[in-house]
């Protein structure tokens, strides 16, 4: 018997009684100002958030973003915005996005509690763009902000195979010598534009 087998046998010899799962009926936190809460948490986790009052101002707001100054390869799949200089539907291999500078992509909804934005691959053939780009810009309607993750999970729909995830803030790690590194495993910046 190996040490592993011995340890597992000892654990199994002392079973724990099953406990009922907790009820998930709430009450859950609600925010009087979801936008403000979202923007404060987004700033806290290293992101940047901007409110665009009207969809007619969206293109100007995007063009004013510092990450676009000097950007080489840019993709954009947000309806009503110019497509950028790289057509994501023509990218057949995610390695082609290794030099992607800016990705401007739609978010389906946002969560005030933790500044997360739900994104999918419905309008993006190569989901690697979310992680390979240097700067990620997500565009979300101001009316599509929920209070907390319980509400967010109620909105998720998977009609078949697909991909989706919550993104909150730029990539970061602080587990190496307790030094915070932004952009360690993904985008160096995240900007969320709340529109409408």
C-alpha positions as CSV (number, residue, x, y, z in Angstrom):
1,X,0.0,0.0,0.0
2,X,1.4,3.4,-0.9
3,X,1.3,6.4,1.4
4,X,-1.5,7.9,-0.8
5,X,-3.6,4.7,-0.5
6,X,-3.0,4.7,3.2
7,X,-4.1,8.3,3.6
8,X,-7.2,7.8,1.5
9,X,-8.2,4.7,3.4
10,X,-7.9,6.6,6.7
11,X,-10.1,9.4,5.4
12,X,-12.7,6.9,4.1
13,X,-12.8,5.2,7.5
14,X,-14.2,8.3,9.1
15,X,-17.1,9.4,6.8
16,X,-18.8,12.8,7.5
17,X,-22.6,13.0,7.5
18,X,-24.1,14.6,4.5
19,X,-25.2,18.2,5.0
20,X,-28.1,19.9,3.1
21,X,-27.1,22.6,0.6
22,X,-27.8,26.2,1.7
23,X,-31.0,27.8,0.4
24,X,-30.3,30.4,-2.3
25,X,-33.5,32.4,-1.9
26,X,-31.8,35.6,-0.7
27,X,-32.1,38.3,0.4
28,X,-29.2,39.5,-1.8
29,X,-27.5,42.8,-2.0
30,X,-29.1,45.5,-4.1
31,X,-27.4,48.8,-5.2
32,X,-29.2,52.1,-5.4
33,X,-26.8,53.1,-8.1
34,X,-25.6,50.1,-10.1
35,X,-23.5,52.1,-12.5
36,X,-21.6,53.9,-9.7
37,X,-21.0,50.6,-7.9
38,X,-19.8,48.9,-11.1
39,X,-17.4,51.7,-12.0
40,X,-16.0,51.9,-8.4
41,X,-15.3,48.1,-8.3
42,X,-13.9,48.2,-11.9
43,X,-11.5,50.9,-10.9
44,X,-10.6,49.0,-7.7
45,X,-9.7,45.8,-9.7
46,X,-7.5,47.8,-12.2
47,X,-9.9,48.6,-15.0
48,X,-11.3,51.8,-16.4
49,X,-14.9,52.6,-16.9
50,X,-16.6,55.4,-18.9
51,X,-20.2,56.3,-19.3
52,X,-21.3,57.2,-22.8
53,X,-24.6,59.1,-22.5
54,X,-25.9,58.3,-26.0
55,X,-25.0,55.6,-28.6
56,X,-24.4,58.5,-31.1
57,X,-21.4,59.4,-29.0
58,X,-19.9,55.9,-28.9
59,X,-17.6,56.2,-31.9
60,X,-16.1,59.4,-30.6
61,X,-15.6,57.9,-27.1
62,X,-13.8,54.9,-28.6
63,X,-11.6,57.0,-30.8
64,X,-10.6,59.1,-27.8
65,X,-9.3,56.0,-25.9
66,X,-5.6,56.2,-25.1
67,X,-5.0,52.6,-26.1
68,X,-5.9,53.4,-29.7
69,X,-3.1,55.9,-30.1
70,X,-0.4,54.2,-32.1
71,X,-2.3,50.8,-32.1
72,X,-1.3,48.5,-35.0
73,X,-3.8,45.6,-35.2
74,X,-7.3,46.4,-34.0
75,X,-10.5,44.4,-34.2
76,X,-14.0,45.6,-33.5
77,X,-17.2,43.6,-33.5
78,X,-19.5,46.1,-31.9
79,X,-22.5,47.0,-34.0
80,X,-22.3,50.6,-35.3
81,X,-18.6,51.0,-34.9
82,X,-15.9,50.8,-37.6
83,X,-14.6,47.2,-37.9
84,X,-10.9,48.1,-37.2
85,X,-8.1,47.0,-39.5
86,X,-8.3,43.3,-38.8
87,X,-11.3,41.2,-39.8
88,X,-11.8,38.7,-37.0
89,X,-14.0,36.5,-39.2
90,X,-11.0,36.0,-41.5
91,X,-8.8,34.8,-38.7
92,X,-8.6,31.0,-39.0
93,X,-5.8,30.4,-36.4
94,X,-5.7,32.1,-33.0
95,X,-1.9,32.5,-33.4
96,X,-2.7,35.2,-36.0
97,X,-3.8,37.4,-33.1
98,X,-0.5,37.2,-31.3
99,X,0.2,40.8,-32.2
100,X,-3.3,42.1,-31.5
101,X,-3.1,45.6,-29.9
102,X,-6.8,46.4,-29.3
103,X,-10.0,44.3,-29.3
104,X,-13.3,46.3,-29.0
105,X,-16.0,43.7,-28.3
106,X,-19.6,43.7,-27.0
107,X,-20.5,42.6,-23.5
108,X,-23.9,41.1,-23.0
109,X,-24.4,42.4,-19.5
110,X,-22.5,43.6,-16.4
111,X,-22.6,42.9,-12.7
112,X,-22.4,45.8,-10.2
113,X,-21.3,43.6,-7.3
114,X,-17.9,42.6,-8.8
115,X,-17.6,44.7,-12.1
116,X,-17.7,41.5,-14.2
117,X,-18.9,41.6,-17.8
118,X,-20.4,38.5,-19.4
119,X,-18.9,37.9,-22.9
120,X,-19.4,35.1,-25.4
121,X,-18.0,33.9,-28.7
122,X,-21.3,34.5,-30.6
123,X,-19.8,37.4,-32.5
124,X,-16.2,36.4,-32.4
125,X,-14.8,33.4,-34.2
126,X,-11.5,33.3,-32.2
127,X,-12.3,33.7,-28.5
128,X,-8.6,33.9,-27.9
129,X,-8.9,37.6,-28.8
130,X,-10.1,38.2,-25.2
131,X,-6.8,37.1,-23.9
132,X,-4.2,37.8,-26.6
133,X,-5.0,41.5,-27.1
134,X,-2.9,44.1,-25.3
135,X,-5.9,46.2,-24.6
136,X,-9.5,45.0,-24.2
137,X,-12.5,47.4,-24.6
138,X,-15.9,46.0,-23.8
139,X,-19.1,47.9,-24.7
140,X,-22.2,47.2,-22.5
141,X,-25.6,48.9,-22.4
142,X,-26.2,50.9,-19.3
143,X,-29.6,49.2,-19.0
144,X,-27.9,45.8,-18.8
145,X,-26.3,46.0,-15.3
146,X,-27.5,43.6,-12.7
147,X,-26.9,43.8,-9.0
148,X,-25.2,40.5,-8.2
149,X,-24.0,37.2,-9.6
150,X,-27.2,35.4,-8.6
151,X,-29.1,37.6,-11.1
152,X,-26.3,37.2,-13.6
153,X,-26.5,33.4,-13.5
154,X,-30.3,33.6,-14.0
155,X,-29.6,35.3,-17.3
156,X,-27.2,32.7,-18.7
157,X,-28.6,30.7,-21.6
158,X,-26.8,27.8,-23.4
159,X,-28.9,26.6,-26.3
160,X,-26.1,24.3,-27.4
161,X,-22.3,24.2,-27.4
162,X,-20.8,27.6,-26.8
163,X,-18.4,29.7,-24.8
164,X,-18.9,32.4,-22.3
165,X,-17.1,33.9,-19.3
166,X,-17.1,36.8,-16.9
167,X,-14.3,39.3,-17.2
168,X,-13.5,41.7,-14.4
169,X,-10.4,44.0,-14.7
170,X,-7.2,43.4,-16.7
171,X,-5.1,40.3,-16.3
172,X,-3.1,40.5,-13.1
173,X,-1.1,38.4,-10.6
174,X,0.6,39.1,-7.3
175,X,1.7,35.6,-6.4
176,X,5.4,36.2,-7.6
177,X,7.3,37.9,-4.8
178,X,4.1,39.6,-3.8
179,X,4.5,42.1,-6.6
180,X,1.4,43.1,-8.5
181,X,1.9,42.6,-12.3
182,X,-0.7,43.9,-14.7
183,X,-1.1,42.1,-18.0
184,X,0.7,39.0,-16.8
185,X,-1.5,36.4,-18.6
186,X,-3.7,38.6,-20.8
187,X,-4.7,42.2,-21.6
188,X,-2.7,44.9,-20.0
189,X,-5.8,47.1,-19.7
190,X,-9.6,46.7,-19.6
191,X,-11.9,49.6,-20.5
192,X,-15.7,49.2,-20.1
193,X,-17.9,51.6,-21.9
194,X,-21.4,51.8,-20.5
195,X,-23.6,53.1,-23.3
196,X,-27.1,54.6,-23.4
